[in-house]
Amino acid sequence: MYSESLLTMESSAEEPRLSAAASVPARLTAFLALLYLALGVLALHPWAVHWATGALLSVALFIFLPMAMVYHGVRIPLSVWGELVGFVVGTAVWVVVGTVPPTQDPSLVVPGRNLALLVAALFAGMLISRIVRERNILLPVCIAAALVDVVSVGWGFTGHVVSTAPDVVTRFSVALPQISAGARGPERAAALATMGVGDLVFLAVFLAAANRLGLNVRRAFWCVYPLALLAMLATLTIQSLPGIPALPFIALGFLVCNFRAFDLSDDERRSMLIAALLLGAIVGVYFLVRLALQ
């Protein structure tokens, strides 16, 4: 009886510490969401900076904040119902805010829509990640997602929508506002660049699965962010370079920093190597074809 009572006392004493530790990611996610919203509002006002400086600052900041929000968000211990509620609420807010046209002042409409879509993508990725129950499954998932993204952007559905219905792409993307001098008004709503909702969903899938399966989530984030930043900067600065799908860079960063965590047989390693070489070949063909068409 004494030992059981002592165990009960120790367990009850640990619960507040565990709940306090679990609340840290939630507080950080909420803080980043508010910071993202506030900076999104401020970015749509004129700033006395050179265009190139503003573009660099915008890309670095507005890629980091959504990705950091995903990084901390996937570490919030939620049940499947909690994640589902988060997804539904984020989607509902995105739909409602999306119906409000940024007529005179987009300062609240555009950042609010971006944040709602980001929240929906975060919880959608957390829900999807529950399918991944083993570490080794993450490897083919990353390669397949990157491959599908390249094909879709280059020759498939995404590329078709980008060329024929850019408004739809804008609606389903998180905008990176242009920080620069200029008049205030509806034209300030034009984004410098965008991050597709699919990129954010799969980032959440990778990080949430990694967090649940005991992989190094922090190292994964710091591998993914520079590659995503490099891809966006290359797209904006090299005029002859076609638009770059972001998901292959996200998948590459995730796999590079966690590759040793996968326990693969010799046959599985050969299969993954062949798949990676195939992905690299398709990416190379994509760039060659796009450059030739230009």
PyMOL commands that set and color helices and strands:
alter all, ss='L'
color gray80, all
select helices_A, chain A and resi 2-43+51-73+80-98+109-129+135-155+157-164+166-171+186-189+197-213+217-237+247-261+266-293
alter helices_A, ss='H'
color red, helices_A
select strands_A, chain A and resi 173-177+191-196
alter strands_A, ss='S'
color yellow, strands_A
deselect
rebuild
show_as cartoon
